[in-house]
Amino acid sequence: MSIDKDTVKHISKLARISLDENKVESLSKDLTSIMKFIESLNKLNTDKTTPLTSIINASLKSRKDEVKDGKIRDQILKNSPEKNDEFFVVPKVIE
């Protein structure tokens, strides 16, 4: 797939990116090169390749899902300029 100057200008307009006329030719060549590389990657046979989730061959260890409040509510609330028992008081947003 070849990307010409008009396509580069159209893409820059859609992306709202201003381009110098000097850079349009260079970008056209670069984007064409990138698209050719992508096309070559699409031709690779990956049927026997397993997807990777990590570069190391280890599984994630599961842990028990339990709620911990930290028992520091009073320390947190003392930083609040205004509080109501156990909660922060914030200004009303919707009128």
N, C-alpha and C positions, 0 to 999 in steps of 0.2 A: 504494500500500500504506500503510495506516494502522497505526501502532503505538500501542496503548492503554496505559494505566497498568499493567494486569496483565502485559502482555508485558514492559514495562520492569522490573517487579519480578522477573519470572521470569528475565530475562537477568542482572540484578544478582545474583540468587541463584546462578545457574550460574557466573558469573564471580567469585563470592565478594567482591562489592563492596557495602559498606553504603551505602545511600542515605537521605537525609533525605526525609521525606514531602513536604516543600516542593519538592524538586527533581524529583520524579517527573513532575509535570505539564510542567515545562519540558523535561525530557529526552524526554518523549513527543512534544512538538511538534518538537523539534530532530531526533529520529530520523525522524519522519515526513517532515520537510522533506528530509533527506538521502536517504531512500528514493525520494522523488518525483524528486529530481535524478538519481539513478542510473537510474531508469526512463526519464527523458528522454534520458539518454546512450545507453541501450540502443536507443533508436529511431533513432539516427543511422545513416546509410548510410556505412559505412567500406570499401566494396568496392574503391574505387579509391585508397585511402590505403595507402601503403607503411609498414610498421613502421619506427620509428626506433631506432637503437642509440646515437645521439648527436645533439646539437643542431647539430653542424657536419657538413658534407658531406665527410668524409675517411675513408679506410679505415685500418685499423691496419697498421702496418708489421711484417712478420714478421722475426724474428731467429733466428739459428742457436741451437739448443738444445744448449748445451755445459756440462759440469760444471766448475766452478771451485772448488777447495778453499780458495783464499785464502792458503794457505801460512802460516797463523798459528796452527797447532795448538799449538805450544809456549807462545805467549802466552796462549791460552785455558786450557790445562791448568795453568798456574802459578796460576790463580785457584781451582783446585779444592783442597779440604782433603785429599782422598785421590785418588790416581790410580794406574792400572795401565798402565804403558807409554804407550799412545796413547789410553786411555779414562778417563772419569770412573768412580769407584767410588761407587755409591749404596747406601743401606741396602736390605736385603731387604724386599720389600713383602708377598709371599705366603708364608705359613708352612705 
